[in-house]
Amino acid sequence: MENHGMADFRGDLTLRPVGHVSSPLKDRASAPKQGTEGAPDAWLVFEPSYHAALEGLGAGDRIIVLTWLHQASRDVLRTRPRDDPRNPETGVFATRSPDRPNPVGLHPVEILQVTGRRVRVRGLEALDGTPVVDVKPVLKGDAEP
């Protein structure tokens, strides 16, 4: 089988959610395009086995939440940015569209509160029930994603 320049990777690519989003946003039509466009506060609810991974997070911290956009279409390669018909079609890798081959969501947010296995955040446009794949801190000197 020809690999077309792809790395010969034989590792495990299985993603396991570490938690889920609890949000008042219930459908894509009601969600803002970006978290800075009026997203309501939401909770990240972590599975019990990942509770220890929250150590060191606190109110005021900036984090990047990686989600699996489970309602996205995975067969979309071209789209109009912001679903605006006035915009020219472009490849999804040049957009923040949720519809893409691997619908990984990238959400820079601010932590408002940490309570047990729950983390309340500001600026998360993900829908209620969206699986959380990972969380990473924003480091000093990082450019905002």
C-alpha positions in Angstrom: 0.0 0.0 0.0 1.4 3.4 -1.0 1.5 5.9 1.9 1.5 9.1 -0.2 4.0 10.8 2.0 2.2 9.9 5.2 4.3 8.9 8.2 4.4 5.2 8.9 2.4 5.4 12.1 1.3 2.2 13.9 0.4 3.6 17.3 -2.9 3.9 19.0 -5.0 6.9 17.9 -7.9 6.1 20.2 -9.3 9.2 21.9 -10.9 8.7 25.3 -13.0 11.6 26.6 -11.9 12.9 30.0 -15.2 14.6 30.6 -18.0 16.5 28.9 -19.4 20.0 28.6 -22.4 21.0 30.6 -23.8 24.2 29.0 -27.1 26.0 28.3 -26.2 25.7 24.6 -28.3 22.8 23.3 -28.0 23.1 19.5 -25.6 24.5 16.9 -28.1 27.2 15.7 -28.0 28.8 19.2 -24.2 28.6 19.7 -22.0 31.6 18.8 -19.3 30.9 16.2 -16.5 31.7 18.8 -16.5 31.8 22.5 -15.7 35.6 22.6 -19.0 36.2 20.8 -21.3 35.9 23.7 -20.9 32.3 24.9 -22.5 31.6 28.3 -20.5 30.3 31.2 -20.3 26.5 31.1 -19.0 23.6 33.2 -16.4 21.1 32.3 -17.4 17.9 34.1 -14.5 15.4 34.4 -14.8 11.6 34.8 -13.8 10.5 38.4 -10.7 8.7 37.1 -9.3 12.1 35.9 -9.9 14.1 39.1 -6.2 14.1 40.0 -5.4 15.7 36.7 -7.2 18.9 37.8 -4.6 19.6 40.5 -3.0 23.0 40.0 -5.9 24.6 38.1 -7.7 27.5 39.7 -9.9 30.5 39.1 -8.3 33.1 36.8 -6.2 30.5 34.9 -6.4 30.5 31.1 -6.7 27.1 29.5 -7.2 25.6 26.1 -10.0 23.0 26.1 -9.8 20.4 23.3 -13.2 18.9 22.5 -14.6 16.3 20.0 -17.3 18.2 18.1 -19.6 15.2 18.0 -22.3 16.9 15.9 -20.0 17.9 13.1 -19.9 16.5 9.6 -16.7 14.7 9.0 -16.9 14.6 5.2 -16.6 18.4 4.6 -13.4 19.6 2.9 -14.5 23.1 1.7 -16.8 25.7 3.4 -17.7 29.3 3.4 -16.1 30.9 6.5 -18.7 31.7 9.2 -21.4 30.1 6.9 -21.7 33.5 5.1 -22.7 33.0 1.5 -20.8 36.3 0.6 -17.5 34.6 1.6 -15.7 32.5 -1.0 -15.4 28.8 -0.5 -12.1 27.8 1.1 -10.6 24.6 2.5 -11.6 23.7 6.1 -8.0 23.7 7.2 -8.0 27.5 6.6 -11.1 28.0 8.8 -12.3 27.3 12.3 -15.4 25.4 11.0 -16.6 22.5 13.2 -17.3 20.5 10.1 -13.9 18.8 9.1 -12.3 15.4 8.8 -11.3 15.2 12.5 -13.7 17.6 14.4 -11.4 18.6 17.2 -12.5 21.8 18.9 -10.0 24.3 20.2 -11.4 26.6 22.9 -9.3 29.2 24.8 -11.2 29.9 28.0 -10.8 31.4 31.5 -11.5 29.3 34.6 -14.0 30.9 37.0 -14.2 28.2 39.6 -13.0 24.7 40.3 -15.3 22.5 42.5 -14.4 18.8 42.8 -14.5 17.3 39.3 -16.2 20.4 37.8 -14.5 23.4 36.3 -16.7 26.5 35.5 -15.3 28.4 32.5 -16.0 31.6 30.6 -16.0 31.8 26.8 -16.8 28.2 25.8 -19.1 27.9 22.7 -19.3 24.1 22.8 -22.7 22.4 23.1 -24.1 20.7 26.1 -22.8 17.1 26.1 -19.7 17.8 23.9 -16.9 15.3 24.9 -13.8 16.9 26.4 -10.7 15.3 25.0 -8.0 17.3 26.9 -7.1 20.5 28.7 -3.8 22.4 28.4 -2.7 25.6 30.1 -2.0 28.8 28.3 1.6 29.5 29.0 3.1 33.0 29.3 4.3 34.0 25.9 1.7 31.8 24.1 -0.1 33.5 21.3 -3.9 33.3 21.7 -5.2 30.5 19.4 
